[in-house]
């Protein structure tokens, strides 16, 4: 059986974080295809030029140059073409105000970036094994912040 890959988009300005993310994804026993962009402006340009084939999930860093993650999230959720896109906030910030604003703005889950490679693999495995299209209607504040 030839399973289609999970299409993943990572928006993160930190090259080391992008590399660690890709390395962790390669170690997960799921068929995936990862694309990356360096900031929010690149992200929105990328999404606008897809011609209808959205990624299955977007991992979105909050603190990026030119256009931050929360601003991107709000634009994504206000655009009819992107409303079905599953968005995982993927940030070093664990500030309550960032978590709350991401929740209110329509992110599907909030992930505090793990520093440890093993923890990152565990987090990514957990997130990628969820069918977010069926989970979004039951989101609540208690399950929004992912902790592993």
C-alpha positions, 0 to 999 in steps of 0.5 A: 500500500502506497500511503501519501505523505503527510505534508508539513510546512515549518515557518521558523527563522532559526536555521538550527531549529529548522535543521533539528526539526527536519532531522527529528521528522526523518526519524519518525516512522511516518511518510512525510514531506517537509517544506520550510520558510524563514519568516511570516512574509515568506509563509504567506507568499508560499501559501498564496502560491499553492494553487489549492493544495495546503499542507496537512499541518503548519508548524508556526514559530511566534517570534520571526522577523518581518511578520510574526507568527501571531500576525500570520495566524490571524491572517491565515484564519481570516482567509477563506482559502486557508481556514482549514489549515491545521496550525501548531504554534511552535515556539520557545515562548511559554508566556501565558499571554502568547498561549492565550492569544494563539488559542483565541486566534485559532491555532489548533495546538501550542507546542513549547519547542523542546531543546532535547532531540528525543523530546522533539521526536516524541512531540512530533510523533504525537502531533502528526498522529492526530487528524486535526480536521476532526479535532478542531471542533472540540478544542478547549483551553486545557488540551491546547498546550501540548506537554510531553 
